[in-house]
Structures are given as structure tokens and as C-alpha cells.
């Protein structure tokens, strides 16, 4: 029997992506593993309160750049998969090396566009609008030593609509983050998706686009449009590669 995964989460803000993860691993991915620890670089991060309300151990990282200390913490807790859910600090190289292929991050744009140091939050969405992009989206990727550079696990497009403001666009993108990040986290935690020795992503990540799962369809349609009954098959599956 495959042992249950033990997941840690790092966050910096309110923790809505953490909440999506908590709900996912308490629901459809309950058999995959458990979120056992949440760390934040800010003592007032809402993610810490969300974690505590679910009985998950928390920690404020007083020295986020101390990679050795973070590795010890994760190893002592037997964390095998680490998820960055709105974590704004660069993960220390010691952690990347110790957990190669077991750390993932979500980014609210279609990398490699609109990524890198300083590209977070509303800055990303302002840049998307300023450049006149008609499509943005969400990327989940494995983490390496450089901001937003690691191998891409999955991406999902989000339309930029006439009249969008950074806030409106951010809200539309966030809805996709809440869907895509948990799916990728459970796929990596279960071993269905992995980072190979060739530094390429291998595995299968089926996206449940169907009339029974309409939440996956809204991202390609305007907010006030009736959702289509079914998206084309080539859109409905991001893997295999």
C-alpha cells in the first residue's frame, strides 16, 4: 500500500489557496494525504488562522532565508511534498536541493510571461493589462532556485475582458488558482506527476471538464456568458505529454 503523503504549505497572505488545498485534501483527495504543517513569513498572515482552524500545525518563519532550518523543520515533520501557495519569498537553495521534484508553486500568469522577481499580486495583473494581452492564466510549476523558472506542470488560460481592472482580472484568475493548484498538488503528492532526471515533467493530469464539473469551463468564457456543455477534448486534458 502506498503511504499517505504528508504535505507542507508556505504562504504569505490571506490563504485562500491554502483553503482550497485544505478543502481538496479533506474531500476528493482525502485518500492521497494530509496537510500537516503551514508556515508563513508574516505573523499576521491569514493563512495561519485558516490552518489553525483546521487543526494544522503552524509556524512563523522568523528567518525565511535560513534554508537549513527550514529543511530540518520539514524533515522532522516528515513532509514529503511542499506547496507554495502565495508565498512571496524566494525558497532557499538548500530546500530546493533537499526536496527536488517535491516543491510546487502557483503563479497567476502564463509563465514565462509576467514572472520573475517583483512580479506578484496586482503587479502582475497591471502588467498584463498594460501590455494589452488578451489572454492570461495560471501556471503551476516545480520550484527551482530562480523565481518562476521551474518546469511547468500545468497551465490554464483566463480571458482578459474589455473593461477589466487589475482587481477584476485578479479575481477571475484566482478562481482558476483555486481549481488548478489542488489538482496539481494531489497529483505530485500521489506520484501521478513527477519531475524526471531529465528535468522534464512526466505523468498524467486529467482535468475533469464535463457537464458534471462546470467550474473548469468558466475560465474560457466571459463572466456573463452561459457555460458551454462541454469544452473540446483537446482542452479537457493537459496530460499526457
Residue pairs with C-beta under 8 A, 6 or more apart in sequence:
2 190
2 191
4 31
4 32
4 33
4 34
5 32
5 33
5 34
5 80
5 81
5 189
5 190
6 33
6 34
6 36
6 77
6 78
6 79
6 80
6 81
7 21
7 25
7 33
7 34
7 35
7 36
7 79
7 80
7 81
7 82
7 83
7 185
7 189
8 35
8 36
8 37
8 38
8 39
8 74
8 77
8 79
8 81
8 82
8 83
9 18
9 21
9 35
9 37
9 38
9 39
9 47
9 51
9 82
9 83
9 84
9 85
10 38
10 39
10 40
10 41
10 61
10 82
10 83
10 84
10 85
10 87
10 89
10 91
11 17
11 18
11 38
11 39
11 40
11 45
11 47
11 84
11 85
11 86
11 87
12 40
12 41
12 42
12 45
12 47
12 86
12 87
12 88
12 89
13 42
13 45
13 46
13 47
13 86
13 88
14 45
14 46
14 47
14 86
15 45
15 46
15 47
15 48
15 49
15 50
15 51
15 85
15 86
16 86
16 174
16 178
17 85
17 86
17 106
17 177
17 178
17 181
18 38
18 47
18 50
18 51
18 85
18 86
19 50
20 177
20 178
20 179
20 181
20 182
21 35
21 83
21 85
21 181
21 182
21 185
22 35
22 50
22 51
22 54
22 56
23 182
24 182
24 183
24 185
24 186
25 32
25 33
25 34
25 35
25 182
25 186
26 54
29 182
29 185
29 186
29 189
32 186
32 189
32 190
33 81
33 186
33 189
33 190
35 51
35 54
35 56
36 56
36 57
36 77
36 78
36 79
37 56
37 57
37 58
37 59
37 73
37 74
37 77
37 79
38 47
38 48
38 50
38 51
38 56
38 57
38 58
38 59
39 58
39 59
39 60
39 61
39 70
39 73
40 47
40 48
40 58
40 59
40 60
40 61
40 87
41 60
41 61
41 64
41 87
41 88
41 89
42 60
43 60
47 85
47 86
48 58
48 60
51 57
51 58
52 58
57 77
59 73
61 70
63 69
64 70
64 89
64 92
65 89
65 92
66 92
67 91
67 92
67 93
67 94
67 95
68 94
70 92
70 94
70 95
71 94
71 95
71 98
71 99
74 82
74 95
74 98
74 99
75 98
80 102
80 189
81 102
81 103
81 104
81 185
81 188
81 189
82 95
82 99
82 102
82 103
82 104
83 103
83 104
83 105
83 181
83 185
84 91
84 103
84 104
84 105
84 106
84 143
85 106
85 181
86 106
87 105
88 120
90 117
90 147
91 103
91 143
93 145
95 103
96 103
96 143
96 144
96 145
100 195
101 142
101 194
101 195
102 188
103 142
103 143
104 140
104 141
104 142
104 143
104 153
104 181
104 184
104 185
104 188
105 140
105 141
105 142
105 143
105 148
105 150
106 138
106 139
106 140
106 177
106 180
106 181
106 184
107 115
107 138
107 139
107 140
107 141
107 148
108 124
108 125
108 136
108 138
108 170
108 173
108 174
108 177
109 115
109 119
109 124
109 128
109 136
109 137
109 138
109 139
109 173
110 135
110 136
110 137
110 138
110 139
110 155
110 157
111 139
111 141
111 148
111 152
111 155
112 148
112 149
113 133
114 124
114 127
114 128
114 136
115 139
115 147
115 148
115 149
116 147
116 148
117 147
119 127
119 147
119 148
121 170
122 166
122 167
122 170
125 136
125 166
125 167
125 169
125 170
125 173
126 166
128 136
128 160
128 169
129 160
129 164
129 165
129 166
129 169
133 160
134 159
134 160
135 157
135 158
135 159
135 160
136 157
136 158
136 160
136 169
136 173
137 155
137 156
137 157
137 158
137 173
137 176
137 219
138 155
138 156
138 158
138 173
138 176
138 177
138 180
138 181
139 148
139 152
139 154
139 155
140 152
140 153
140 154
140 155
140 180
140 181
140 184
141 148
141 150
141 151
141 152
141 153
142 150
142 151
142 153
142 195
142 201
143 150
144 150
144 151
151 195
151 199
151 200
151 201
152 201
153 184
153 187
153 188
153 193
153 201
153 205
154 180
154 183
154 184
154 205
154 207
154 238
154 239
155 238
156 176
156 179
156 180
156 207
156 219
156 238
157 219
157 220
158 169
158 172
158 173
158 176
158 219
159 172
159 219
159 220
159 221
159 222
160 169
161 168
161 222
161 223
172 219
172 223
175 215
175 218
175 219
176 219
179 215
179 216
183 205
183 207
184 193
184 205
186 192
187 193
187 203
187 204
187 205
188 194
191 203
192 203
192 204
192 205
193 201
193 202
193 203
193 204
193 205
193 239
194 201
194 202
194 203
195 201
195 202
196 202
201 241
202 241
203 239
203 240
204 239
204 240
205 238
205 239
206 237
206 239
207 216
207 236
207 237
207 238
208 216
209 216
209 217
209 230
209 231
209 235
209 236
210 230
210 236
211 229
211 230
214 227
216 231
216 236
217 227
217 228
217 230
217 231
218 227
220 231
220 235
221 227
221 228
230 236
